[in-house]
Amino acid sequence: MRHLALPAPTEPFWWGLPYWLVGVILMIALFAVFQVYYWVGRRLGEKLYESRVGERIGRDRIARIERTVEKWGALAVYGCFWVPMLRHTLPWVAGALRVSYPWYVVASALGCMTWAPLWWFGGMVAIWAWLRLAAQSPLAAALVAVAVVAAIAAYVARRRRKRAEREEELAT
């Protein structure tokens, strides 16, 4: 049986590029996406609320994000990397609210340089560990996968239940 391990940092990984370079390219791509989010939000402005994305997010959520951005400014941009749904909504709102672009660039660059490597290296470690477990014991790997899916489903269900309770309280 072949021994599975995390790729060596300087060995070819994807398309012949070393592992570390793929991570850097992904970090730069994330930074570029954040700049696009900002400028789309800046261009949309108030139209953000009526857009399909704005309707899906919900006006009350966008208002909460606006309050966060107004309170924390560019620091909220850095913090949004660590909050799953906020990561892809706050940059649009920051653009719509016209957060100082130089500060936005600094905050999003710092966020990319701290968040992306943790997910790139940590995520790869988790994947390779699971693959190694699957090679040694497919049953154990299947149980781990089921447990992870169940935990995610429970988390999502709990959040939805709490959101429904909040909406019900607001409606009464």
N, CA and C atoms as an extended XYZ file, in Angstrom:
516
Properties=species:S:1:pos:R:3:atomname:S:1:resname:S:1:resid:I:1 pbc="F F F"
N         0.848       -1.183        0.000 N   MET     1
C         0.000        0.000        0.000 CA  MET     1
C         0.893        1.245        0.000 C   MET     1
N         0.490        2.222       -0.803 N   ARG     2
C         1.252        3.460       -0.935 CA  ARG     2
C         1.013        4.340        0.288 C   ARG     2
N         2.059        4.966        0.780 N   HIS     3
C         1.969        5.835        1.953 CA  HIS     3
C         1.503        7.222        1.507 C   HIS     3
N         0.403        7.711        2.095 N   LEU     4
C        -0.114        9.040        1.785 CA  LEU     4
C         0.455       10.043        2.781 C   LEU     4
N         0.857       11.189        2.290 N   ALA     5
C         1.368       12.237        3.158 CA  ALA     5
C         1.062       13.588        2.526 C   ALA     5
N         1.147       14.618        3.308 N   LEU     6
C         0.965       15.970        2.803 CA  LEU     6
C         2.071       16.248        1.783 C   LEU     6
N         1.752       16.878        0.656 N   PRO     7
C         2.773       17.137       -0.360 CA  PRO     7
C         3.932       17.963        0.191 C   PRO     7
N         5.101       17.667       -0.278 N   ALA     8
C         6.285       18.451        0.108 CA  ALA     8
C         6.144       19.847       -0.490 C   ALA     8
N         6.509       20.872        0.260 N   PRO     9
C         6.290       22.245       -0.200 CA  PRO     9
C         6.947       22.588       -1.538 C   PRO     9
N         8.070       21.975       -1.862 N   THR    10
C         8.778       22.333       -3.089 CA  THR    10
C         8.543       21.345       -4.226 C   THR    10
N         7.859       20.243       -3.958 N   GLU    11
C         7.581       19.240       -4.995 CA  GLU    11
C         6.410       19.694       -5.861 C   GLU    11
N         6.363       19.257       -7.120 N   PRO    12
C         5.212       19.598       -7.971 CA  PRO    12
C         3.908       19.101       -7.348 C   PRO    12
N         2.883       19.941       -7.405 N   PHE    13
C         1.608       19.602       -6.788 CA  PHE    13
C         0.495       19.632       -7.834 C   PHE    13
N         0.074       20.818       -8.269 N   TRP    14
C        -0.925       20.959       -9.327 CA  TRP    14
C        -0.260       21.611      -10.520 C   TRP    14
N        -0.505       21.075      -11.687 N   TRP    15
C         0.037       21.622      -12.934 CA  TRP    15
C         1.551       21.819      -12.868 C   TRP    15
N         2.227       20.998      -12.086 N   GLY    16
C         3.673       21.076      -11.975 CA  GLY    16
C         4.170       22.189      -11.065 C   GLY    16
N         3.263       22.930      -10.436 N   LEU    17
C         3.662       24.018       -9.534 CA  LEU    17
C         3.880       23.468       -8.128 C   LEU    17
N         4.842       24.037       -7.398 N   PRO    18
C         5.043       23.579       -6.019 CA  PRO    18
C         3.843       23.931       -5.137 C   PRO    18
N         3.675       23.163       -4.097 N   TYR    19
C         2.549       23.301       -3.168 CA  TYR    19
C         2.419       24.721       -2.635 C   TYR    19
N         3.520       25.320       -2.199 N   TRP    20
C         3.482       26.666       -1.620 CA  TRP    20
C         3.045       27.689       -2.653 C   TRP    20
N         3.470       27.509       -3.931 N   LEU    21
C         3.121       28.473       -4.966 CA  LEU    21
C         1.631       28.398       -5.306 C   LEU    21
N         1.066       27.200       -5.307 N   VAL    22
C        -0.374       27.061       -5.522 CA  VAL    22
C        -1.124       27.816       -4.418 C   VAL    22
N        -0.650       27.683       -3.170 N   GLY    23
C        -1.261       28.413       -2.059 CA  GLY    23
C        -1.186       29.922       -2.256 C   GLY    23
N        -0.055       30.418       -2.709 N   VAL    24
C         0.104       31.859       -2.947 CA  VAL    24
C        -0.821       32.319       -4.068 C   VAL    24
N        -0.924       31.526       -5.126 N   ILE    25
C        -1.806       31.881       -6.245 CA  ILE    25
C        -3.260       31.927       -5.776 C   ILE    25
N        -3.658       30.961       -4.968 N   LEU    26
C        -5.022       30.964       -4.439 CA  LEU    26
C        -5.264       32.171       -3.527 C   LEU    26
N        -4.249       32.562       -2.761 N   MET    27
C        -4.367       33.729       -1.890 CA  MET    27
C        -4.539       34.999       -2.733 C   MET    27
N        -3.783       35.119       -3.796 N   ILE    28
C        -3.894       36.282       -4.687 CA  ILE    28
C        -5.260       36.297       -5.369 C   ILE    28
N        -5.744       35.123       -5.763 N   ALA    29
C        -7.069       35.045       -6.391 CA  ALA    29
C        -8.149       35.491       -5.413 C   ALA    29
N        -8.048       35.071       -4.155 N   LEU    30
C        -9.014       35.497       -3.140 CA  LEU    30
C        -8.960       37.014       -2.961 C   LEU    30
N        -7.777       37.573       -2.926 N   PHE    31
C        -7.623       39.020       -2.804 CA  PHE    31
C        -8.294       39.724       -3.996 C   PHE    31
N        -8.091       39.189       -5.195 N   ALA    32
C        -8.701       39.784       -6.389 CA  ALA    32
C       -10.225       39.722       -6.305 C   ALA    32
N       -10.759       38.604       -5.839 N   VAL    33
C       -12.211       38.470       -5.703 CA  VAL    33
C       -12.743       39.510       -4.722 C   VAL    33
N       -12.024       39.742       -3.642 N   PHE    34
C       -12.467       40.743       -2.662 CA  PHE    34
C       -12.480       42.142       -3.262 C   PHE    34
N       -11.545       42.424       -4.177 N   GLN    35
C       -11.549       43.733       -4.820 CA  GLN    35
C       -12.760       43.849       -5.754 C   GLN    35
N       -13.080       42.778       -6.456 N   VAL    36
C       -14.256       42.779       -7.326 CA  VAL    36
C       -15.525       42.985       -6.488 C   VAL    36
N       -15.634       42.274       -5.364 N   TYR    37
C       -16.791       42.456       -4.473 CA  TYR    37
C       -16.950       43.930       -4.091 C   TYR    37
N       -15.852       44.552       -3.688 N   TYR    38
C       -15.899       45.947       -3.253 CA  TYR    38
C       -16.428       46.839       -4.377 C   TYR    38
N       -15.842       46.693       -5.575 N   TRP    39
C       -16.201       47.592       -6.661 CA  TRP    39
C       -17.601       47.320       -7.193 C   TRP    39
N       -18.043       46.089       -7.151 N   VAL    40
C       -19.432       45.801       -7.534 CA  VAL    40
C       -20.373       46.455       -6.520 C   VAL    40
N       -20.059       46.324       -5.245 N   GLY    41
C       -20.871       46.969       -4.210 CA  GLY    41
C       -20.863       48.479       -4.350 C   GLY    41
N       -19.718       49.022       -4.673 N   ARG    42
C       -19.621       50.473       -4.844 CA  ARG    42
C       -20.447       50.932       -6.040 C   ARG    42
N       -20.397       50.137       -7.100 N   ARG    43
C       -21.147       50.488       -8.318 CA  ARG    43
C       -22.658       50.327       -8.095 C   ARG    43
N       -23.047       49.263       -7.392 N   LEU    44
C       -24.475       49.027       -7.158 CA  LEU    44
C       -25.066       50.011       -6.164 C   LEU    44
N       -24.306       50.322       -5.106 N   GLY    45
C       -24.804       51.242       -4.093 CA  GLY    45
C       -26.137       50.781       -3.535 C   GLY    45
N       -27.143       51.640       -3.598 N   GLU    46
C       -28.475       51.328       -3.080 CA  GLU    46
C       -29.166       50.224       -3.877 C   GLU    46
N       -28.750       50.021       -5.118 N   LYS    47
C       -29.352       48.970       -5.933 CA  LYS    47
C       -29.032       47.586       -5.367 C   LYS    47
N       -28.070       47.542       -4.463 N   LEU    48
C       -27.700       46.280       -3.827 CA  LEU    48
C       -28.906       45.635       -3.153 C   LEU    48
N       -29.760       46.453       -2.555 N   TYR    49
C       -30.936       45.925       -1.855 CA  TYR    49
C       -31.910       45.237       -2.810 C   TYR    49
N       -32.073       45.806       -4.010 N   GLU    50
C       -33.031       45.246       -4.959 CA  GLU    50
C       -32.444       44.148       -5.833 C   GLU    50
N       -31.119       43.980       -5.807 N   SER    51
C       -30.500       42.951       -6.643 CA  SER    51
C       -30.902       41.563       -6.155 C   SER    51
N       -30.689       40.564       -6.992 N   ARG    52
C       -31.018       39.188       -6.619 CA  ARG    52
C       -30.219       38.751       -5.401 C   ARG    52
N       -28.957       39.146       -5.365 N   VAL    53
C       -28.119       38.819       -4.210 CA  VAL    53
C       -28.650       39.519       -2.970 C   VAL    53
N       -29.015       40.787       -3.099 N   GLY    54
C       -29.546       41.537       -1.972 CA  GLY    54
C       -30.848       40.961       -1.448 C   GLY    54
N       -31.717       40.530       -2.353 N   GLU    55
C       -32.981       39.918       -1.923 CA  GLU    55
C       -32.730       38.593       -1.220 C   GLU    55
N       -31.762       37.850       -1.725 N   ARG    56
C       -31.447       36.550       -1.115 CA  ARG    56
C       -30.854       36.728        0.279 C   ARG    56
N       -29.988       37.727        0.429 N   ILE    57
C       -29.381       37.986        1.734 CA  ILE    57
C       -30.428       38.530        2.695 C   ILE    57
N       -31.268       39.403        2.201 N   GLY    58
C       -32.303       39.997        3.044 CA  GLY    58
C       -31.919       41.387        3.519 C   GLY    58
N       -32.879       42.289        3.474 N   ARG    59
C       -32.629       43.687        3.834 CA  ARG    59
C       -32.177       43.833        5.288 C   ARG    59
N       -32.766       43.037        6.195 N   ASP    60
C       -32.389       43.156        7.602 CA  ASP    60
C       -30.944       42.706        7.828 C   ASP    60
N       -30.519       41.659        7.127 N   ARG    61
C       -29.127       41.215        7.260 CA  ARG    61
C       -28.162       42.253        6.708 C   ARG    61
N       -28.519       42.826        5.564 N   ILE    62
C       -27.661       43.855        4.972 CA  ILE    62
C       -27.570       45.052        5.922 C   ILE    62
N       -28.679       45.411        6.559 N   ALA    63
C       -28.674       46.521        7.511 CA  ALA    63
C       -27.748       46.208        8.696 C   ALA    63
N       -27.783       44.956        9.185 N   ARG    64
C       -26.879       44.574       10.283 CA  ARG    64
C       -25.417       44.656        9.837 C   ARG    64
N       -25.158       44.214        8.608 N   ILE    65
C       -23.791       44.280        8.086 CA  ILE    65
C       -23.371       45.735        7.944 C   ILE    65
N       -24.289       46.589        7.489 N   GLU    66
C       -23.982       48.016        7.372 CA  GLU    66
C       -23.595       48.600        8.726 C   GLU    66
N       -24.358       48.249        9.764 N   ARG    67
C       -24.036       48.768       11.108 CA  ARG    67
C       -22.647       48.296       11.540 C   ARG    67
N       -22.324       47.055       11.235 N   THR    68
C       -20.996       46.529       11.584 CA  THR    68
C       -19.908       47.305       10.851 C   THR    68
N       -20.109       47.533        9.549 N   VAL    69
C       -19.118       48.264        8.756 CA  VAL    69
C       -19.008       49.703        9.241 C   VAL    69
N       -20.153       50.335        9.542 N   GLU    70
C       -20.117       51.720       10.024 CA  GLU    70
C       -19.391       51.820       11.358 C   GLU    70
N       -19.555       50.812       12.207 N   LYS    71
C       -18.922       50.831       13.522 CA  LYS    71
C       -17.425       50.524       13.437 C   LYS    71
N       -17.067       49.491       12.670 N   TRP    72
C       -15.687       49.001       12.677 CA  TRP    72
C       -14.881       49.393       11.442 C   TRP    72
N       -15.524       49.841       10.375 N   GLY    73
C       -14.812       50.250        9.168 CA  GLY    73
C       -14.021       49.111        8.549 C   GLY    73
N       -12.777       49.411        8.173 N   ALA    74
C       -11.935       48.422        7.498 CA  ALA    74
C       -11.616       47.235        8.397 C   ALA    74
N       -11.631       47.432        9.714 N   LEU    75
C       -11.382       46.316       10.627 CA  LEU    75
C       -12.462       45.237       10.462 C   LEU    75
N       -13.680       45.649       10.128 N   ALA    76
C       -14.749       44.680        9.871 CA  ALA    76
C       -14.420       43.839        8.649 C   ALA    76
N       -13.729       44.438        7.672 N   VAL    77
C       -13.336       43.700        6.470 CA  VAL    77
C       -12.372       42.584        6.859 C   VAL    77
N       -11.408       42.886        7.707 N   TYR    78
C       -10.485       41.846        8.161 CA  TYR    78
C       -11.239       40.770        8.935 C   TYR    78
N       -12.119       41.171        9.819 N   GLY    79
C       -12.864       40.221       10.631 CA  GLY    79
C       -13.805       39.338        9.831 C   GLY    79
N       -14.283       39.830        8.696 N   CYS    80
C       -15.253       39.053        7.912 CA  CYS    80
C       -14.654       37.770        7.357 C   CYS    80
N       -13.350       37.694        7.248 N   PHE    81
C       -12.720       36.469        6.748 CA  PHE    81
C       -13.009       35.293        7.674 C   PHE    81
N       -13.226       35.557        8.927 N   TRP    82
C       -13.371       34.510        9.922 CA  TRP    82
C       -14.823       34.129       10.182 C   TRP    82
N       -15.769       34.793        9.491 N   VAL    83
C       -17.193       34.514        9.681 CA  VAL    83
C       -17.764       34.045        8.340 C   VAL    83
N       -18.176       32.774        8.238 N   PRO    84
C       -18.538       32.187        6.947 CA  PRO    84
C       -19.427       33.008        6.021 C   PRO    84
N       -20.639       33.355        6.352 N   MET    85
C       -21.494       34.080        5.402 CA  MET    85
C       -21.071       35.539        5.237 C   MET    85
N       -20.505       36.095        6.270 N   LEU    86
C       -20.076       37.494        6.224 CA  LEU    86
C       -18.936       37.684        5.223 C   LEU    86
N       -18.139       36.655        5.047 N   ARG    87
C       -16.974       36.721        4.166 CA  ARG    87
C       -17.358       37.149        2.754 C   ARG    87
N       -18.534       36.778        2.303 N   HIS    88
C       -18.915       37.084        0.928 CA  HIS    88
C       -19.991       38.154        0.815 C   HIS    88
N       -20.444       38.703        1.927 N   THR    89
C       -21.436       39.770        1.857 CA  THR    89
C       -20.876       41.109        2.318 C   THR    89
N       -20.038       41.104        3.328 N   LEU    90
C       -19.520       42.359        3.868 CA  LEU    90
C       -18.745       43.176        2.833 C   LEU    90
N       -17.909       42.573        1.978 N   PRO    91
C       -17.183       43.401        0.999 CA  PRO    91
C       -18.099       44.175        0.060 C   PRO    91
N       -19.233       43.608       -0.320 N   TRP    92
C       -20.179       44.327       -1.172 CA  TRP    92
C       -20.713       45.552       -0.429 C   TRP    92
N       -21.087       45.323        0.819 N   VAL    93
C       -21.637       46.408        1.631 CA  VAL    93
C       -20.571       47.479        1.874 C   VAL    93
N       -19.332       47.052        2.104 N   ALA    94
C       -18.240       48.015        2.299 CA  ALA    94
C       -18.099       48.901        1.062 C   ALA    94
N       -18.241       48.316       -0.106 N   GLY    95
C       -18.195       49.110       -1.336 CA  GLY    95
C       -19.373       50.054       -1.438 C   GLY    95
N       -20.567       49.543       -1.129 N   ALA    96
C       -21.771       50.382       -1.202 CA  ALA    96
C       -21.689       51.544       -0.221 C   ALA    96
N       -21.095       51.301        0.957 N   LEU    97
C       -20.952       52.355        1.963 CA  LEU    97
C       -19.725       53.235        1.723 C   LEU    97
N       -18.976       52.894        0.695 N   ARG    98
C       -17.783       53.651        0.311 CA  ARG    98
C       -16.745       53.731        1.430 C   ARG    98
N       -16.474       52.569        2.019 N   VAL    99
C       -15.380       52.475        2.997 CA  VAL    99
C       -14.113       52.916        2.281 C   VAL    99
N       -13.235       53.602        2.975 N   SER   100
C       -11.981       54.077        2.387 CA  SER   100
C       -11.285       52.929        1.658 C   SER   100
N       -11.083       53.101        0.348 N   TYR   101
C       -10.498       52.007       -0.431 CA  TYR   101
C        -9.083       51.635        0.011 C   TYR   101
N        -8.211       52.604        0.279 N   PRO   102
C        -6.869       52.190        0.743 CA  PRO   102
C        -6.924       51.334        2.011 C   PRO   102
N        -7.797       51.694        2.951 N   TRP   103
C        -7.928       50.886        4.164 CA  TRP   103
C        -8.563       49.541        3.853 C   TRP   103
N        -9.493       49.526        2.921 N   TYR   104
C       -10.114       48.271        2.501 CA  TYR   104
C        -9.061       47.327        1.914 C   TYR   104
N        -8.195       47.866        1.076 N   VAL   105
C        -7.132       47.051        0.457 CA  VAL   105
C        -6.229       46.465        1.531 C   VAL   105
N        -5.832       47.296        2.497 N   VAL   106
C        -4.962       46.812        3.582 CA  VAL   106
C        -5.667       45.712        4.368 C   VAL   106
N        -6.916       45.953        4.751 N   ALA   107
C        -7.652       44.971        5.557 CA  ALA   107
C        -7.877       43.680        4.783 C   ALA   107
N        -8.234       43.782        3.508 N   SER   108
C        -8.478       42.561        2.740 CA  SER   108
C        -7.170       41.825        2.457 C   SER   108
N        -6.078       42.540        2.262 N   ALA   109
C        -4.781       41.876        2.066 CA  ALA   109
C        -4.359       41.141        3.336 C   ALA   109
N        -4.518       41.793        4.489 N   LEU   110
C        -4.184       41.122        5.755 CA  LEU   110
C        -5.077       39.914        5.991 C   LEU   110
N        -6.354       40.046        5.664 N   GLY   111
C        -7.270       38.919        5.802 CA  GLY   111
C        -6.868       37.750        4.919 C   GLY   111
N        -6.515       38.046        3.676 N   CYS   112
C        -6.077       36.987        2.753 CA  CYS   112
C        -4.795       36.325        3.236 C   CYS   112
N        -3.887       37.125        3.769 N   MET   113
C        -2.590       36.569        4.202 CA  MET   113
C        -2.684       35.771        5.493 C   MET   113
N        -3.747       35.963        6.269 N   THR   114
C        -3.873       35.193        7.510 CA  THR   114
C        -4.893       34.071        7.397 C   THR   114
N        -6.007       34.319        6.736 N   TRP   115
C        -7.063       33.312        6.664 CA  TRP   115
C        -6.760       32.231        5.629 C   TRP   115
N        -6.358       32.639        4.430 N   ALA   116
C        -6.164       31.677        3.338 CA  ALA   116
C        -5.108       30.610        3.653 C   ALA   116
N        -3.944       30.971        4.184 N   PRO   117
C        -2.971       29.913        4.484 CA  PRO   117
C        -3.472       28.907        5.516 C   PRO   117
N        -4.224       29.386        6.502 N   LEU   118
C        -4.763       28.448        7.487 CA  LEU   118
C        -5.684       27.432        6.826 C   LEU   118
N        -6.537       27.901        5.924 N   TRP   119
C        -7.437       26.981        5.240 CA  TRP   119
C        -6.689       26.139        4.221 C   TRP   119
N        -5.737       26.723        3.515 N   TRP   120
C        -4.996       25.971        2.506 CA  TRP   120
C        -4.205       24.844        3.163 C   TRP   120
N        -3.413       25.178        4.156 N   PHE   121
C        -2.582       24.146        4.796 CA  PHE   121
C        -3.414       23.272        5.732 C   PHE   121
N        -4.252       23.885        6.554 N   GLY   122
C        -5.091       23.117        7.476 CA  GLY   122
C        -6.090       22.237        6.741 C   GLY   122
N        -6.694       22.786        5.713 N   GLY   123
C        -7.655       22.010        4.923 CA  GLY   123
C        -6.994       20.840        4.222 C   GLY   123
N        -5.811       21.082        3.686 N   MET   124
C        -5.094       19.991        3.022 CA  MET   124
C        -4.675       18.922        4.015 C   MET   124
N        -4.266       19.321        5.201 N   VAL   125
C        -3.915       18.339        6.226 CA  VAL   125
C        -5.133       17.469        6.540 C   VAL   125
N        -6.306       18.099        6.684 N   ALA   126
C        -7.532       17.340        6.980 CA  ALA   126
C        -7.877       16.384        5.842 C   ALA   126
N        -7.768       16.851        4.616 N   ILE   127
C        -8.079       15.992        3.461 CA  ILE   127
C        -7.122       14.814        3.383 C   ILE   127
N        -5.818       15.105        3.496 N   TRP   128
C        -4.825       14.026        3.417 CA  TRP   128
C        -4.954       13.066        4.593 C   TRP   128
N        -5.295       13.569        5.756 N   ALA   129
C        -5.495       12.681        6.914 CA  ALA   129
C        -6.693       11.772        6.676 C   ALA   129
N        -7.769       12.330        6.106 N   TRP   130
C        -8.940       11.510        5.825 CA  TRP   130
C        -8.616       10.466        4.752 C   TRP   130
N        -7.874       10.870        3.717 N   LEU   131
C        -7.485        9.908        2.680 CA  LEU   131
C        -6.612        8.794        3.251 C   LEU   131
N        -5.732        9.152        4.147 N   ARG   132
C        -4.883        8.135        4.796 CA  ARG   132
C        -5.745        7.184        5.634 C   ARG   132
N        -6.706        7.747        6.360 N   LEU   133
C        -7.626        6.922        7.136 CA  LEU   133
C        -8.425        6.003        6.211 C   LEU   133
N        -8.877        6.549        5.072 N   ALA   134
C        -9.652        5.756        4.115 CA  ALA   134
C        -8.815        4.609        3.548 C   ALA   134
N        -7.531        4.857        3.331 N   ALA   135
C        -6.655        3.793        2.824 CA  ALA   135
C        -6.474        2.693        3.868 C   ALA   135
N        -6.440        3.065        5.143 N   GLN   136
C        -6.237        2.085        6.213 CA  GLN   136
C        -7.543        1.425        6.635 C   GLN   136
N        -8.634        2.203        6.687 N   SER   137
C        -9.911        1.670        7.140 CA  SER   137
C       -11.056        2.423        6.469 C   SER   137
N       -11.558        1.909        5.363 N   PRO   138
C       -12.651        2.586        4.671 CA  PRO   138
C       -13.892        2.785        5.558 C   PRO   138
N       -14.149        1.837        6.431 N   LEU   139
C       -15.298        1.960        7.322 CA  LEU   139
C       -15.133        3.147        8.278 C   LEU   139
N       -13.957        3.271        8.861 N   ALA   140
C       -13.699        4.397        9.763 CA  ALA   140
C       -13.794        5.727        9.013 C   ALA   140
N       -13.277        5.776        7.783 N   ALA   141
C       -13.351        7.005        6.985 CA  ALA   141
C       -14.804        7.348        6.672 C   ALA   141
N       -15.606        6.337        6.361 N   ALA   142
C       -17.026        6.582        6.088 CA  ALA   142
C       -17.736        7.108        7.333 C   ALA   142
N       -17.407        6.533        8.501 N   LEU   143
C       -18.017        7.006        9.748 CA  LEU   143
C       -17.623        8.451       10.046 C   LEU   143
N       -16.373        8.788        9.801 N   VAL   144
C       -15.919       10.172       10.006 CA  VAL   144
C       -16.666       11.109        9.058 C   VAL   144
N       -16.803       10.714        7.797 N   ALA   145
C       -17.514       11.551        6.823 CA  ALA   145
C       -18.973       11.742        7.240 C   ALA   145
N       -19.621       10.668        7.681 N   VAL   146
C       -21.014       10.772        8.136 CA  VAL   146
C       -21.110       11.691        9.353 C   VAL   146
N       -20.165       11.568       10.276 N   ALA   147
C       -20.181       12.413       11.478 CA  ALA   147
C       -20.006       13.887       11.114 C   ALA   147
N       -19.121       14.173       10.172 N   VAL   148
C       -18.902       15.565        9.753 CA  VAL   148
C       -20.156       16.118        9.079 C   VAL   148
N       -20.757       15.349        8.189 N   VAL   149
C       -21.983       15.799        7.510 CA  VAL   149
C       -23.104       16.000        8.528 C   VAL   149
N       -23.227       15.102        9.493 N   ALA   150
C       -24.262       15.231       10.528 CA  ALA   150
C       -24.026       16.477       11.378 C   ALA   150
N       -22.784       16.751       11.719 N   ALA   151
C       -22.479       17.942       12.519 CA  ALA   151
C       -22.823       19.217       11.752 C   ALA   151
N       -22.504       19.246       10.480 N   ILE   152
C       -22.822       20.419        9.655 CA  ILE   152
C       -24.335       20.572        9.532 C   ILE   152
N       -25.034       19.477        9.299 N   ALA   153
C       -26.501       19.524        9.181 CA  ALA   153
C       -27.137       20.005       10.482 C   ALA   153
N       -26.632       19.534       11.622 N   ALA   154
C       -27.165       19.963       12.923 CA  ALA   154
C       -26.920       21.455       13.141 C   ALA   154
N       -25.745       21.915       12.769 N   TYR   155
C       -25.405       23.328       12.913 CA  TYR   155
C       -26.339       24.192       12.062 C   TYR   155
N       -26.526       23.802       10.799 N   VAL   156
C       -27.399       24.564        9.894 CA  VAL   156
C       -28.838       24.555       10.407 C   VAL   156
N       -29.318       23.406       10.853 N   ALA   157
C       -30.687       23.308       11.371 CA  ALA   157
C       -30.872       24.193       12.599 C   ALA   157
N       -29.880       24.203       13.477 N   ARG   158
C       -29.963       25.032       14.685 CA  ARG   158
C       -30.013       26.510       14.328 C   ARG   158
N       -29.169       26.924       13.386 N   ARG   159
C       -29.169       28.331       12.958 CA  ARG   159
C       -30.506       28.713       12.328 C   ARG   159
N       -31.042       27.840       11.498 N   ARG   160
C       -32.335       28.129       10.869 CA  ARG   160
C       -33.439       28.221       11.908 C   ARG   160
N       -33.419       27.339       12.881 N   ARG   161
C       -34.434       27.352       13.939 CA  ARG   161
C       -34.338       28.654       14.730 C   ARG   161
N       -33.122       29.066       15.088 N   LYS   162
C       -32.949       30.318       15.833 CA  LYS   162
C       -33.400       31.514       15.002 C   LYS   162
N       -33.091       31.511       13.711 N   ARG   163
C       -33.504       32.609       12.838 CA  ARG   163
C       -35.018       32.662       12.752 C   ARG   163
N       -35.670       31.512       12.618 N   ALA   164
C       -37.132       31.468       12.553 CA  ALA   164
C       -37.741       31.983       13.856 C   ALA   164
N       -37.148       31.618       15.001 N   GLU   165
C       -37.642       32.110       16.293 CA  GLU   165
C       -37.505       33.624       16.389 C   GLU   165
N       -36.371       34.161       15.934 N   ARG   166
C       -36.172       35.623       15.951 CA  ARG   166
C       -37.196       36.319       15.069 C   ARG   166
N       -37.414       35.780       13.871 N   GLU   167
C       -38.387       36.379       12.961 CA  GLU   167
C       -39.790       36.314       13.535 C   GLU   167
N       -40.098       35.228       14.226 N   GLU   168
C       -41.420       35.086       14.859 CA  GLU   168
C       -41.581       36.104       15.980 C   GLU   168
N       -40.521       36.320       16.765 N   GLU   169
C       -40.571       37.314       17.843 CA  GLU   169
C       -40.757       38.713       17.274 C   GLU   169
N       -40.070       39.016       16.174 N   LEU   170
C       -40.209       40.330       15.557 CA  LEU   170
C       -41.595       40.536       14.965 C   LEU   170
N       -42.199       39.467       14.478 N   ALA   171
C       -43.522       39.560       13.863 CA  ALA   171
C       -44.626       39.808       14.911 C   ALA   171
N       -44.390       39.381       16.149 N   THR   172
C       -45.428       39.565       17.182 CA  THR   172
C       -45.286       40.852       17.925 C   THR   172
